[in-house]
Amino acid sequence: MKPNQNKSKSMGIVHIVGAGPGDPSLISIKGHNLLKTADIIFYDRLINTQILKICKKTAQLIYVGKKPYEKPISQTKINKLLLTYAQNGNTVVRLKGGDPFLFGRGAEEAAYLAKNNVPYEVVPGITSAIAVPSYAGIPVTSRKLSSSVMIITGHEEKNKDQPINWKQIACFDGTIVILMANKNLDVIVKKLITHGYNPETLSAITQSGSGPNQKTICGKLSEIVLLSKQNDIRSPSVLMIGNVIKMREQINWYEQKPLFGKNILVTRSPNQSPALSDFLQNEAANVIEIPTIEITPLSDNTTLDFALSHLNKYDWIVFSSTNAVDSIFNRLNILEYDARAFYNTKIAAIGSVTAEQLKKNGISQPDIIVTQSQGSSLIKKFETINIKNNKILIPEPNIGSSLDIKQIERYGAKVKTITAYNNKIPNQSKKKLIDTLEKGIDVITFTSRSTVRNFSIMLGKQLELIDTCKIACLGPSTAEEVSKSGIYVDIIPEKHTTKNLVEEIIKYFNK
């Protein structure tokens, strides 16, 4: 954990940011923007690491969480790390679960920074004391049931001047929310009942609130300890007590989402997975991202650069994927060209997503857009126009093109394929893939032929691991590749977009 030596010695700043609870989309806009620009991010154990995907590539991600039964990094050391990195001119984000000032050490960290004259700011987060009950369908207040709420820690500091007054709490007639309740649940319930709290009062305990593994158990206060053990409720958990619990029957919205708790594997490359993952997470799916392809630039761009420098010699350029678009435009940018390089060249895009990516790069209207993400659609389109003697440039990965080049050449065109990027199997994914499949996956998604091919190579002969999995493919060409392995494809959307793929998965489970 050596401080970033590339920074100047001018003083940096520490942003103490609340990440909210388990749902990564609940972080504030300000917190989101700070993560995108921070040099250093110190993050806790209960942070959903999906949030960290938005950090810039050069950012240092430093874990300072406190795991149960493991020797934790001390708060003193964390404070000193924040100080040291800020003093070296870094923009530091201290990312904490929930809200940094509610039962966290955010105030201690802020006080330490203030004492040492380090600039800092606090960005509040959505506390689990409100968010978790909401995701469990339990409002902490309700006009006819409860006009007040009390938030208590279930993990009290032993050396505190004034311990929790359970006798006073037992007299409270509003909603009680207790964070970090699981470890001392039996003690908490016993103290409340001993001091006169009605044991018949409705209560609920929610594990892993606002995430796809959320689990909620309801019952009388006198029964909740036994129910918690019977249902294997673990940390992190939130205990809720009060009449508002009865509203869960009407407004248990999150656990009713169509993909709640479904384990869905996303195999596309990291730069492409967010769109699909976000759609799935919005439907409460548990998304596991294990890319079976990795897109990297070429080590030698001589041939590619020559082709891009002579684009005016080509009548057409065909973009078959967003990877092709990104690779070509990244290279054009290095060569100090832009979209005007195509002034004399017609552009064909395979798939609406590819066309959308072209639009982001200044090509608002390609000459041909085939909305179906398969090469045969483009070939059918070429049948309707005269491409005889046309020179066509097709950027492709190192593993070759999925287009039927010979078929295009039958129409009299002169086709030139050019390797624009590398498509390879990620080094660290195979073991993770096998481990994940052994734990159980409901749906495997494939978005291209190469995701399928590489998946098959990584899986090897262990086909039994996917016997119970449903297979969802973005389009017919991808499904065809899956079928070659003798695997049945369950889901194919009519429109080949990630949104339609998710909608089709939902329809499948709603049958």
Secondary structure, 3 states (H helix, E strand, C coil): CCCCCCCCCCCCEEEEEECECCCHHHCCHHHHHHHHHCCEEEECCCCCHHHHHHCCCCCEEEECCCCCCCCCCCHHHHHHHHHHHHHCCCEEEEEECECCCCCCCHHHHHHHHHHCCCCEEEECCCCHHHHHHHHCCCCCCECCCECCEEEEECCCCCCCCCCCCHHHHCCCCCEEEEECCCCCHHHHHHHHHHCCCCCCCEEEEEECCCCCCCEEEEEEHHHHHHHHHHCCCCCCEEEEECHHHHHHHHHCCHHHCCCCCCEEEECCCCCCHHHHHHHHHHCCCEEEECCCCEEECCCCCHHHHHHHHCHHHCCEEEECCHHHHHHHHHHHHHCCCCHHHHCCCEEEEECHHHHHHHHHCCCCCCCEEECCCCHHHHHHHHHCCCCCCCEEEEEEECCCCCCCHHHHHCCCCEEEEEEEEEEECCCCHHHHHHHHHHHCCCEEEECCHHHHHHHHHHHCCCHHHHCCCEEEECCHHHHHHHHCCCCCCCECCCCCCHHHHHHHHHHHHCC
